[in-house]
Amino acid sequence: MESKHGTIVTMKKEKGYGFIKPDEDEHSKDNLFFHATDVLSPAFKELKIGDRVEYLEKETEKGKSAYGVAVI
């Protein structure tokens, strides 16, 4: 599976999730959800808006989401 790149655009640290704006969908309004348990490095609490990340995509019952999230 090929990794993708994007930028963190939303963080809800108290709820344990955030959203990534994928690079390849620069004109799309659809951002990818990610959960704190899907973050590899650094720790979820250390992530911030604007961080560039690498991730994998998976299909869920609510649509696509990111996992294996790591700052690049």
N, C-alpha and C positions, 0 to 999 in steps of 0.2 A: 504494500500500500504506500502511495506517495504522500510525503508530508507537504503541508501547505503553510503559507505565511500570512500574517495579518497583524492588526494593531488592536490592543484592548481599548474599547470605547466606553464601557460601563463596568463598574464594580459595585457589588452589593455585599461587602465583606461581612456585615452582620447576618446576612442570610446565606452566605456561602456560594455565591455564583457571580458570573459576569458574562459579558458579551464581547465577541471579537468581530471586527470588520475585516473580512477576507480581502487580500490584495487583488485577487482575480475578479472580484465583484465590486470594483471601485465605484460603479454608478448605481449599484443595487442598494436598496434600503434594508435588505435582509442581513442581519448580523447573526453570528453563530453563538448559541448558548454554550457555556461551559460551567461545570460544577467544581467546587473546591477539590473533590476527590479525583478529578481528572487532570490535576496540575502536577507535573513532574518536578520542575525547579524554576525559580526558587519556591519557597513555601507560598501557599495561596495568599496569606496575609501580607507578604512582601510585594505582591504584584501591584501595579498602579496603572491608571489610565495613561495611554500613550506608549506603554511597553510594546516592543515588537516581539512577536511570538511565532513559534513553529508548532504545528499541531496536526493531528489526524482527524478525519471526519467520520462520523457514524450516523446511521439513520435510526431514529427513535420513533416511538408512536406520536410524538409531538413535532416531528420534523428532524432536520439535521442538527447535530451538535458536535462540539469539539471535544477531543480527549487527547491525552499525552501532551498536554500544553507545556511548553518550555520557552523561557525568554531566550532570544537570540542576540 
